[in-house]
Amino acid sequence: MTPGIWGDPGLGKTAYANDLAKAIGAPLRQQSMENAQTTSLLLGTERHWSTATPGLVFEEICLGGFANPVFLIDELDKASRKSNYDPLAPLHSLLEPLTAKRARDAALDIEFDASLATFVATSNDPERVPLSLRSRFREFHILAPTGAHALQVARAVATAAAADLEIPGFASPTHALCHQLAHLTAREIYQTVQDAVAQALSVGRRYLIMGDLSAEVLDSDSDRRTLH
């Protein structure tokens, strides 16, 4: 399966790719396509250029320790389409198992097997992704959670945000505090909790209180998504 994950910013698309890589025990290589200009990013620069270098797919598979890495191709819809060298073009062959078995790095002129790699793509606007590529993905449209789902996401993300700081003895956020964050996106919750932890530590406390949250978060009248 080649997941194509579409949805608004901050909903956890990138986090999914990280969790997938951990679940299958493979390394994750993340690459944003926002500033990509040429085909060389994925499969190398043509050898006639003096600055020719291998592409990231060859580096990860042939120079790394795994034949089945996970490639997170982020911001697929933001790749430049004005260039004469379409940076998305190599994905057409890399996403087809038969042609991926004989992937060719342009810089080294070496064929290698990329068919065991997993490609995960994210996009805010799938309409800006070529149909020829979209047909190669199994698409998942991520919607903003509402109601009970929003509360569940808030608890999970807030707990992870505090735990990821690895501060000995720091208590997990309470359910009441997590519920206060449920109107935010997953990315906003994560950043807010880590800022709140820093605030708590600055006064020598190893647990969070409502006062550690910013005024904007606590303002129930702020112009943000509701739970309904």
Secondary structure, DSSP 4 states (H G I P E B T S, - for coil): --EEEEESTTSSHHHHHHHHHHHHT--EEEEE-TT--STHHHH---TTSTT----HHHHHHHSSS-SS-EEEEE-GGGS-SSSSS-TTHHHHHHTSHHHHTTEEETTTTEEE--TT-EEEEEES-GGGS-HHHHTTSEEEEEPPP-HHHHHHHHHHHHHHHHHTT--TTPPPPPHHHHHHTTTS-HHHHHHHHHHHHHHHHHTT-SS--GGGS-HHHH-TTSS-----
